[in-house]
Structures are given as structure tokens and as C-alpha cells.
Amino acid sequence: MSLTWQLILAYGIVLVLAGLLMLLLWRPLINIFVDTFTKRLLTDPYPENIAEMLNVFKKVGVQNVLEADLRGNGGPLDRPFGSPLHLSPWDKLMLNPVYLSREPLLESAKVSTETVIGPKANRPLIISMPIMISGMSYGFGLSLQAKLALAKGADKVNTASNTGVGPFLPEERKATRRLIIQYHRGSWGKEEGILRQADAIEIQLGYGALASAPITVSANHISDDLREYLRLAPGEELIMTTQLEGARDRKGLKRIVEYLRELTNGVPIGVKIGATHFLERELDIITSAGIDFITIDGAEAGINYGPAILADDTGLPTLPALCRAAAYLRQHGLKKRISLIVSGGLYTPGQFLKALALGADVVNIGTIAVVVMAHLQLTQVIPWEPPTELVYEQGKFKNCLDPDEGAENIARFLTSCHEEMILAMRAMGRCSYADLSVKDLSALSPEVAQMTGAELALFPPGYREEIHV
């Protein structure tokens, strides 16, 4: 036998013996380790005890500790997907089913689900369900593959998707029959030939997770593909200003709305803002411009990356913003002319249906759509890389995302949500989303009852009126 084979045999015997030894001793070894660790944990004074971090985590919060350390590296903290805070108490609202006091909708009865955006526009946007894909941009956040998956998935169920603030993608336009193009605060993507291809135009004045803050994208964060789409010179950076050029007052905004309506031959023209406590003042100006829809982006909205202070500490949560915007449109007789779209922290069909009952015509989804799109494809990057490496333009694994598989995931998710919503509609005895109202809701807390106008579920209907008699 040669020396090489002798060495291999020796190594093999050693490994086998080591394995046998571990089989015999694994319980005693683990017991010694656990005993030693437990003794130190329960005897070391706090200044020397590893458990002192539990106190810090409990006091400050695990995420706050992590983000404080990241801030220690310098510069504003840019966090993906927006705020982790749950500010809107959707769980304090319940849908009201009926039994004999009013008939549930028979399983054979048809439920009308078609939704119209901009009913008074010359060319209204008609979708099959009141759920759309929110504006998420190519290049600044999502990859081309991800954008195509979202557009194709929405198209499969006859709803709409939104370009976001990125460059116009001819591939995205081909992937869907219903595309909303954002007219944003940047200088790109505003050529008339592009705008004429829109099925609706959303004038973007701000986000829920960013407010009206400016955006600067440095040259080293612009991929070669994005640079080519935008026709940027090498080293050139991108800037999105705080205000949309030409729309700094009531008259300016109206001129832009009229220009876009004429250019597109009457597709719906809307405005998107981040929710704010000054909402009614903003709506006074925006609705006077002759818009066809308004998009209110609540404080829980997502974003590709954004400063934590803007996502966590500015704006108005989605639920109160929706209630106030719907009340404004009703009080000013605009409900039948201006469609109300709401977005920000909406993830489940129950939340979608509650938003419709409170006055929204459509809900936009963003973060949850990206999560669903990736689905099992995440296994290509986790656990060693975060999901953004698969779906973002700067991600190292962006080319591993299959757009067609992502589109199927989106379509199945939207179909599932819609079917659940229809089931709840039948239980409530409603045959159309337009029939929904706050009467189909009850509130589990006085605060939510007062905010939404839903009756307090703790007492019988009309209880408050009776005790005042």
C-alpha cells in the first residue's frame, strides 16, 4: 500500500474514532458547558454579566440599539421599507356580518367588483378589483426584473401598477395594459412621448415615508443600466427637489393638471401626497386644480431607502388620514368626482376591506407586494444575504429573480385577497364595494369609534343616542 493511501486510511480511522467519542461524550460535554454558563450567568455581577444587554435591549429596544450603532458609522440612517411602527389600529375595527336582521348575500348572487378611477375623466381607468400596485421605482430601489414581475402580476388580474419615480421602462409598458405614470419632482421621464403612454398620471408631491424632503442619489449608487435609461453622463448624480417645478401654488398645479389632461387625451390625472395633520389645507388646494383622483400615503408607507426620522416621526398615520380625507370629499360634494386612493401599511384583505368601508375607492400595496413577489425565490439569498439583494437594482443577486415566477406570486396573492374580501362582503350582505360604508364596521375602543364614526362595539347600536334622551 502506498504512503498516500496509508495517510488517507489513518485520517479516516481518526475521524471515525473522533465521531464515536463525540457520540459517547456529547451529553456530558453539553452538560459541562451549560452548567458553567448558567453558573456565570447567575453569579457574575451585572457590570461583568453578559445578561446586562437584556436590560439594554428591554430599555432601548433591539432595533434602536442596532440603529444607534449604525448611526455611529456616520451619516443619516437610510432604512429600507419604511417605518417598523404600527400606528394605525386596524385591529380595533371589526366588520359587521348579518344573519336575519338583514340577509347575507346568497352564494349564487353576483358581487360587483369593477372599480373606476376618475369616473368623470374622458378615459377613466377601470380595474377588476380595488387593489393596485403602488409606485415603486426602478433603479433607485427595485431592479428591472422586480418591476416586470409587479407589472405582469397586476396585469394577470386586470389591475394597475405604477412606475414610481424611476425612469420610464418600455419593458414595463409592454408588460401591462394598465400603467400609472408618476409625474414627479425629478427632471427625468417627462417627455411628452412618454406621458402620452399613460393610462393615468399621478403627480407626486411627496411620500408618507419621506414627506416632501429632497432626494439626492450619488453617482456611485447609480447602476450602469439606470445611467443608460436616464442618459446620464459619467459621474452625474440625481436630485429630486422638495417642490415640483411649476406647481408651487394653486395656479401652478392647475396648469400642470390641465396640460397633462390635454396631452393624454383625458386619462385620469391625480396627485399623491404624504399624509399630514394639515391635510384639509392641502386638499383645499389640490382639489381646486380639477384632479380626478387623490392618493394619500400614510406614515406607515414603505420606501426603498429613507431617513428613519422621516419614516418614524413625520406625517399622519394611514387610518386617521383616510378618515379625514374621505370626510373632506363628502363634505365638499367631491366623492362622486374624485377617487380616493390610500396606501401605507396595508397588508391584509381585512385591512383592505375596512379601508374601503371608510371611504377609500382603491388601496395601494407596496412592501407586501415585494415580499409576495420574492416568495420562495428568497431561498437564493437567505440566510447569508438580506432579501434586498434579490429584488433591488443594487442587489448582487438581482439577476437570479425570475420575473414570470414573481408575477405568478403577485397574481395568486391578489386573487386570494380578493376572494376573501368577496366572502366577507357576502357575510355582510353587500353586493358591491360601492355599497360599503362605516355602518359595516364597529369599533373596539372609544377613540377609534370617534375617529372613524363607527359605532362602539361595546354597546348595542344606537346606545349613545338612547342615553342622551
C-alpha positions as semicolon CSV with decimal commas, in nm:
position;residue;x (nm);y (nm);z (nm)
1;M;0,000;0,000;0,000
2;S;0,138;0,341;-0,096
3;L;0,212;0,613;0,159
4;T;-0,076;0,827;0,029
5;W;-0,334;0,556;0,088
6;Q;-0,187;0,486;0,429
7;L;-0,236;0,852;0,524
8;I;-0,592;0,853;0,394
9;L;-0,670;0,537;0,592
10;A;-0,515;0,685;0,906
11;Y;-0,715;1,007;0,873
12;G;-1,031;0,806;0,818
13;I;-0,971;0,598;1,132
14;V;-0,906;0,914;1,333
15;L;-1,232;1,071;1,211
16;V;-1,431;0,759;1,291
17;L;-1,281;0,738;1,641
18;A;-1,348;1,109;1,698
19;G;-1,709;1,061;1,587
20;L;-1,754;0,767;1,821
21;L;-1,603;0,967;2,106
22;M;-1,846;1,256;2,041
23;L;-2,139;1,013;2,038
24;L;-2,033;0,886;2,377
25;L;-1,948;1,221;2,533
26;W;-2,187;1,474;2,369
27;R;-2,428;1,481;2,662
28;P;-2,156;1,521;2,931
29;L;-1,982;1,792;2,724
30;I;-2,302;1,987;2,670
31;N;-2,388;1,947;3,037
32;I;-2,048;2,089;3,143
33;F;-2,092;2,386;2,905
34;V;-2,447;2,461;3,019
35;D;-2,357;2,427;3,386
36;T;-2,057;2,660;3,350
37;F;-2,257;2,916;3,151
38;T;-2,552;2,906;3,394
39;K;-2,322;2,949;3,694
40;R;-2,155;3,255;3,541
41;L;-2,490;3,398;3,434
42;L;-2,634;3,369;3,785
43;T;-2,325;3,475;3,984
44;D;-2,137;3,739;3,784
45;P;-2,226;4,094;3,897
46;Y;-2,418;4,297;3,640
47;P;-2,119;4,505;3,517
48;E;-1,947;4,178;3,416
49;N;-2,257;3,979;3,321
50;I;-2,346;3,918;2,957
51;A;-2,712;3,942;3,060
52;E;-2,674;4,317;3,110
53;M;-2,755;4,350;2,739
54;L;-3,103;4,214;2,812
55;N;-3,166;4,521;3,025
56;V;-3,038;4,746;2,746
57;F;-3,250;4,570;2,483
58;K;-3,558;4,593;2,706
59;K;-3,499;4,958;2,787
60;V;-3,391;5,083;2,444
61;G;-3,521;4,814;2,209
62;V;-3,321;4,574;1,995
63;Q;-3,380;4,770;1,674
64;N;-3,291;5,101;1,840
65;V;-2,964;4,953;1,970
66;L;-2,878;4,825;1,623
67;E;-2,969;5,152;1,452
68;A;-2,778;5,356;1,710
69;D;-2,466;5,157;1,625
70;L;-2,531;5,207;1,252
71;R;-2,568;5,582;1,309
72;G;-2,231;5,567;1,483
73;N;-2,081;5,494;1,141
74;G;-2,180;5,846;1,033
75;G;-2,445;6,000;0,807
76;P;-2,827;5,981;0,819
77;L;-2,966;5,633;0,875
78;D;-3,124;5,509;0,550
79;R;-3,359;5,223;0,637
80;P;-3,528;5,003;0,375
81;F;-3,906;4,951;0,359
82;G;-4,006;5,243;0,583
83;S;-4,106;5,251;0,948
84;P;-4,149;4,936;1,161
85;L;-4,408;5,117;1,375
86;H;-4,774;5,012;1,365
87;L;-4,953;5,343;1,407
88;S;-5,298;5,267;1,264
89;P;-5,516;5,050;1,491
90;W;-5,685;4,846;1,216
91;D;-5,732;4,563;1,467
92;K;-5,966;4,789;1,666
93;L;-6,218;4,781;1,380
94;M;-6,440;4,481;1,306
95;L;-6,656;4,405;1,002
96;N;-7,027;4,354;1,079
97;P;-7,178;4,028;0,942
98;V;-7,556;3,982;0,927
99;Y;-7,786;3,681;0,972
100;L;-8,160;3,757;0,993
101;S;-8,173;4,132;1,065
102;R;-8,057;4,175;0,706
103;E;-7,996;3,892;0,462
104;P;-7,643;3,776;0,383
105;L;-7,569;3,766;0,010
106;L;-7,650;3,429;-0,141
107;E;-7,362;3,230;-0,284
108;S;-7,533;3,240;-0,625
109;A;-7,563;3,619;-0,624
110;K;-7,305;3,817;-0,818
111;V;-7,073;4,060;-0,639
112;S;-6,982;4,367;-0,842
113;T;-6,607;4,422;-0,810
114;E;-6,520;4,650;-1,100
115;T;-6,357;4,972;-0,980
116;V;-6,336;5,301;-1,169
117;I;-6,063;5,559;-1,107
118;G;-6,154;5,907;-1,227
119;P;-6,523;5,845;-1,309
120;K;-6,560;6,191;-1,464
121;A;-6,245;6,169;-1,677
122;N;-6,279;6,130;-2,054
123;R;-6,090;5,799;-2,029
124;P;-6,145;5,655;-1,681
125;L;-5,912;5,382;-1,558
126;I;-6,116;5,065;-1,498
127;I;-5,970;4,782;-1,290
128;S;-6,111;4,446;-1,181
129;M;-6,053;4,493;-0,808
130;P;-5,987;4,785;-0,571
131;I;-5,623;4,687;-0,512
132;M;-5,330;4,827;-0,712
133;I;-4,950;4,812;-0,704
134;S;-4,811;5,131;-0,554
135;G;-4,542;5,348;-0,713
136;M;-4,204;5,179;-0,659
137;S;-3,921;5,300;-0,875
138;Y;-3,674;5,115;-1,091
139;G;-3,309;5,187;-1,021
140;F;-3,348;5,388;-0,702
141;G;-3,491;5,077;-0,541
142;L;-3,624;4,783;-0,738
143;S;-3,449;4,601;-1,021
144;L;-3,587;4,570;-1,373
145;Q;-3,677;4,208;-1,301
146;A;-3,877;4,309;-0,994
147;K;-4,061;4,587;-1,178
148;L;-4,157;4,350;-1,458
149;A;-4,282;4,093;-1,206
150;L;-4,506;4,352;-1,037
151;A;-4,643;4,484;-1,368
152;K;-4,708;4,139;-1,512
153;G;-4,866;4,016;-1,190
154;A;-5,105;4,310;-1,175
155;D;-5,192;4,265;-1,541
156;K;-5,280;3,898;-1,490
157;V;-5,570;4,001;-1,263
158;N;-5,663;4,314;-1,461
159;T;-5,548;4,574;-1,213
160;A;-5,291;4,853;-1,246
161;S;-4,931;4,914;-1,147
162;N;-4,737;5,238;-1,103
163;T;-4,398;5,341;-1,243
164;G;-4,285;5,529;-0,932
165;V;-4,019;5,797;-0,970
166;G;-3,774;5,593;-1,171
167;P;-3,717;5,626;-1,546
168;F;-3,984;5,512;-1,788
169;L;-3,929;5,148;-1,881
170;P;-4,057;5,043;-2,225
171;E;-4,042;4,685;-2,097
172;E;-4,280;4,772;-1,813
173;R;-4,520;4,942;-2,053
174;K;-4,532;4,626;-2,266
175;A;-4,587;4,407;-1,961
176;T;-4,919;4,562;-1,855
177;R;-5,232;4,714;-2,007
178;R;-5,290;4,950;-1,716
179;L;-4,994;5,165;-1,619
180;I;-4,998;5,474;-1,399
181;I;-4,705;5,702;-1,473
182;Q;-4,574;5,930;-1,199
183;Y;-4,508;6,293;-1,283
184;H;-4,260;6,355;-1,006
185;R;-4,025;6,616;-0,861
186;G;-3,726;6,496;-1,063
187;S;-3,628;6,624;-1,405
188;W;-3,645;6,290;-1,589
189;G;-3,923;6,086;-1,750
190;K;-4,135;6,385;-1,855
191;E;-4,103;6,369;-2,231
192;E;-4,441;6,406;-2,398
193;G;-4,396;6,082;-2,588
194;I;-4,366;5,902;-2,254
195;L;-4,655;6,078;-2,083
196;R;-4,891;6,000;-2,372
197;Q;-4,847;5,630;-2,297
198;A;-5,005;5,662;-1,952
199;D;-5,339;5,512;-1,854
200;A;-5,340;5,758;-1,565
201;I;-5,089;6,012;-1,435
202;E;-5,007;6,063;-1,069
203;I;-4,847;6,398;-0,984
204;Q;-4,617;6,308;-0,697
205;L;-4,560;6,583;-0,440
206;G;-4,436;6,358;-0,159
207;Y;-4,442;6,024;0,021
208;G;-4,566;5,901;0,356
209;A;-4,219;5,773;0,447
210;L;-4,026;6,070;0,308
211;A;-4,267;6,364;0,319
212;S;-4,155;6,641;0,082
213;A;-3,785;6,603;0,162
214;P;-3,538;6,623;-0,127
215;I;-3,360;6,316;-0,262
216;T;-3,003;6,305;-0,385
217;V;-2,865;5,988;-0,543
218;S;-2,487;5,999;-0,565
219;A;-2,314;5,878;-0,879
220;N;-2,169;5,568;-0,713
221;H;-2,522;5,448;-0,626
222;I;-2,641;5,466;-0,988
223;S;-2,602;5,139;-1,176
224;D;-2,479;5,134;-1,532
225;D;-2,822;5,021;-1,656
226;L;-3,001;5,302;-1,470
227;R;-2,749;5,553;-1,601
228;E;-2,823;5,437;-1,953
229;Y;-3,201;5,463;-1,907
230;L;-3,163;5,816;-1,769
231;R;-2,894;5,914;-2,025
232;L;-2,668;6,046;-1,752
233;A;-2,308;6,146;-1,802
234;P;-2,042;5,954;-1,605
235;G;-2,021;6,093;-1,250
236;E;-2,353;6,278;-1,276
237;E;-2,583;6,249;-0,974
238;L;-2,962;6,270;-0,948
239;I;-3,158;6,526;-0,748
240;M;-3,530;6,534;-0,664
241;T;-3,623;6,874;-0,526
242;T;-3,863;6,948;-0,240
243;Q;-4,118;7,106;-0,473
244;L;-4,242;7,012;-0,817
245;E;-4,126;7,270;-1,068
246;G;-4,422;7,477;-1,185
247;A;-4,654;7,353;-0,910
248;R;-4,558;7,570;-0,617
249;D;-4,904;7,721;-0,575
250;R;-5,269;7,665;-0,662
251;K;-5,249;7,815;-1,011
252;G;-4,930;7,632;-1,100
253;L;-5,072;7,294;-1,001
254;K;-5,388;7,361;-1,201
255;R;-5,185;7,447;-1,510
256;I;-4,996;7,116;-1,484
257;V;-5,319;6,919;-1,440
258;E;-5,473;7,085;-1,746
259;Y;-5,155;7,031;-1,950
260;L;-5,140;6,660;-1,865
261;R;-5,512;6,609;-1,930
262;E;-5,489;6,764;-2,274
263;L;-5,164;6,582;-2,357
264;T;-5,307;6,241;-2,266
265;N;-5,649;6,296;-2,420
266;G;-5,830;6,279;-2,088
267;V;-5,683;5,997;-1,880
268;P;-5,733;6,042;-1,504
269;I;-5,492;6,294;-1,350
270;G;-5,426;6,270;-0,979
271;V;-5,199;6,397;-0,704
272;K;-5,007;6,198;-0,445
273;I;-4,902;6,341;-0,108
274;G;-4,781;6,205;0,220
275;A;-5,046;6,234;0,489
276;T;-5,014;6,536;0,718
277;H;-5,202;6,700;1,003
278;F;-5,257;6,990;0,761
279;L;-5,441;6,753;0,527
280;E;-5,754;6,963;0,476
281;R;-5,549;7,271;0,385
282;E;-5,359;7,068;0,128
283;L;-5,681;6,920;-0,010
284;D;-5,831;7,267;-0,049
285;I;-5,552;7,349;-0,294
286;I;-5,522;7,010;-0,464
287;T;-5,893;6,954;-0,531
288;S;-5,929;7,304;-0,677
289;A;-5,688;7,201;-0,955
290;G;-5,954;6,981;-1,117
291;I;-5,798;6,644;-1,038
292;D;-5,962;6,305;-1,096
293;F;-5,807;6,120;-0,801
294;I;-5,605;6,181;-0,487
295;T;-5,355;5,937;-0,338
296;I;-5,296;5,970;0,036
297;D;-4,980;5,794;0,154
298;G;-4,990;5,728;0,529
299;A;-4,694;5,743;0,765
300;E;-4,661;5,361;0,764
301;A;-4,582;5,360;0,391
302;G;-4,270;5,188;0,264
303;I;-3,980;5,327;0,065
304;N;-3,672;5,180;-0,100
305;Y;-3,440;5,354;0,149
306;G;-3,520;5,658;0,359
307;P;-3,408;5,851;0,666
308;A;-3,556;5,690;0,977
309;I;-3,671;6,021;1,126
310;L;-3,896;6,090;0,828
311;A;-4,046;5,740;0,831
312;D;-4,094;5,720;1,210
313;D;-4,168;6,074;1,322
314;T;-4,336;6,274;1,046
315;G;-4,678;6,278;0,885
316;L;-5,009;6,120;0,980
317;P;-5,091;5,750;1,017
318;T;-5,293;5,593;0,739
319;L;-5,616;5,530;0,931
320;P;-5,684;5,885;1,056
321;A;-5,561;6,026;0,725
322;L;-5,811;5,810;0,536
323;C;-6,098;5,908;0,766
324;R;-6,021;6,278;0,731
325;A;-5,970;6,267;0,353
326;A;-6,295;6,075;0,299
327;A;-6,484;6,317;0,523
328;Y;-6,341;6,613;0,330
329;L;-6,452;6,474;-0,006
330;R;-6,802;6,401;0,127
331;Q;-6,843;6,741;0,291
332;H;-6,738;6,922;-0,027
333;G;-6,953;6,712;-0,262
334;L;-6,649;6,565;-0,438
335;K;-6,695;6,196;-0,360
336;K;-6,851;6,110;-0,696
337;R;-6,594;6,309;-0,895
338;I;-6,261;6,242;-0,722
339;S;-6,145;5,887;-0,648
340;L;-5,966;5,834;-0,317
341;I;-5,665;5,602;-0,316
342;V;-5,498;5,518;0,013
343;S;-5,166;5,349;0,088
344;G;-4,931;5,287;0,377
345;G;-4,904;4,980;0,598
346;L;-5,192;4,788;0,438
347;Y;-5,112;4,417;0,422
348;T;-5,424;4,200;0,462
349;P;-5,760;4,165;0,284
350;G;-5,934;4,257;0,610
351;Q;-5,748;4,587;0,622
352;F;-5,825;4,649;0,255
353;L;-6,197;4,596;0,310
354;K;-6,203;4,817;0,619
355;A;-6,033;5,095;0,421
356;L;-6,300;5,068;0,150
357;A;-6,577;5,083;0,411
358;L;-6,420;5,402;0,548
359;G;-6,434;5,574;0,210
360;A;-6,134;5,465;0,003
361;D;-6,205;5,368;-0,357
362;V;-5,875;5,181;-0,401
363;V;-5,590;5,064;-0,179
364;N;-5,229;5,062;-0,298
365;I;-4,988;4,795;-0,179
366;G;-4,610;4,816;-0,188
367;T;-4,399;4,641;0,075
368;I;-4,625;4,336;0,096
369;A;-4,626;4,310;-0,283
370;V;-4,245;4,292;-0,288
371;V;-4,247;4,028;-0,014
372;V;-4,501;3,817;-0,203
373;M;-4,322;3,864;-0,534
374;A;-3,998;3,719;-0,395
375;H;-4,172;3,430;-0,210
376;L;-3,969;3,108;-0,242
377;Q;-3,707;3,279;-0,457
378;L;-3,573;3,427;-0,133
379;T;-3,402;3,093;-0,073
380;Q;-3,143;3,204;-0,329
381;V;-3,008;3,471;-0,090
382;I;-3,107;3,389;0,268
383;P;-2,968;3,331;0,527
384;W;-2,638;3,490;0,424
385;E;-2,780;3,794;0,241
386;P;-3,087;4,013;0,303
387;P;-3,387;3,997;0,065
388;T;-3,298;4,334;-0,089
389;E;-3,001;4,164;-0,259
390;L;-3,254;3,974;-0,470
391;V;-3,506;4,249;-0,555
392;Y;-3,308;4,576;-0,559
393;E;-3,115;4,718;-0,851
394;Q;-2,800;4,736;-0,638
395;G;-2,851;4,377;-0,523
396;K;-2,578;4,126;-0,606
397;F;-2,836;3,859;-0,691
398;K;-3,089;4,068;-0,886
399;N;-3,041;3,858;-1,200
400;C;-3,149;3,549;-1,005
401;L;-3,506;3,680;-0,974
402;D;-3,743;3,520;-1,224
403;P;-3,998;3,788;-1,329
404;D;-4,253;3,536;-1,452
405;E;-4,245;3,338;-1,128
406;G;-4,272;3,665;-0,934
407;A;-4,570;3,767;-1,148
408;E;-4,748;3,440;-1,070
409;N;-4,690;3,501;-0,697
410;I;-4,839;3,851;-0,721
411;A;-5,139;3,733;-0,921
412;R;-5,213;3,450;-0,677
413;F;-5,183;3,685;-0,378
414;L;-5,416;3,946;-0,528
415;T;-5,666;3,679;-0,629
416;S;-5,658;3,524;-0,282
417;C;-5,711;3,862;-0,112
418;H;-5,995;3,948;-0,346
419;E;-6,171;3,617;-0,291
420;E;-6,150;3,665;0,086
421;M;-6,291;4,015;0,052
422;I;-6,584;3,882;-0,151
423;L;-6,654;3,620;0,116
424;A;-6,669;3,892;0,380
425;M;-6,894;4,101;0,154
426;R;-7,139;3,811;0,131
427;A;-7,138;3,776;0,509
428;M;-7,217;4,147;0,539
429;G;-7,494;4,129;0,280
430;R;-7,321;4,366;0,037
431;C;-7,319;4,307;-0,338
432;S;-7,084;4,590;-0,435
433;Y;-6,784;4,766;-0,290
434;A;-6,970;5,090;-0,353
435;D;-7,235;4,974;-0,103
436;L;-6,985;4,957;0,182
437;S;-6,994;5,226;0,446
438;V;-6,891;5,293;0,804
439;K;-7,216;5,120;0,906
440;D;-7,046;4,794;0,812
441;L;-6,787;4,850;1,085
442;S;-6,783;4,852;1,463
443;A;-6,506;4,988;1,683
444;L;-6,347;4,819;1,983
445;S;-6,233;5,138;2,152
446;P;-6,395;5,480;2,207
447;E;-6,101;5,653;2,041
448;V;-6,134;5,452;1,719
449;A;-6,513;5,494;1,725
450;Q;-6,475;5,871;1,746
451;M;-6,207;5,878;1,476
452;T;-6,388;5,662;1,222
453;G;-6,754;5,724;1,301
454;A;-6,811;5,351;1,352
455;E;-7,039;5,256;1,639
456;L;-6,870;5,139;1,956
457;A;-6,897;4,758;1,970
458;L;-6,911;4,757;2,350
459;F;-7,277;4,866;2,341
460;P;-7,584;4,796;2,123
461;P;-7,637;5,008;1,811
462;G;-7,782;5,349;1,896
463;Y;-7,686;5,319;2,264
464;R;-7,525;5,663;2,273
465;E;-7,836;5,828;2,130
466;E;-8,060;5,646;2,380
467;I;-7,868;5,758;2,687
468;H;-7,893;6,119;2,577
469;V;-8,274;6,105;2,564
